[in-house]
Amino acid sequence: MTTRGGEVVPRTVPPKAREATSESPVCHVRTSSAVADPAAQADLVAERRGS
């Protein structure tokens, strides 16, 4: 779990949040190769949020 802006973000990103995050160009570039693998994409998104 990661605290972001006083909000607890679960390791597994909800589909809706993942869709919203994929709108970001940087995130899209990082996850474009993992689009076929939702689990890997969620990990990348969570890693990005944690940094």
Buried (B, 14 or more C-beta within 10 A) or exposed (E): EEEEEEEEBEEBBEEEBBEEBBEEEEBEEBBEEBEEEBEEBBBBBBEBBEE
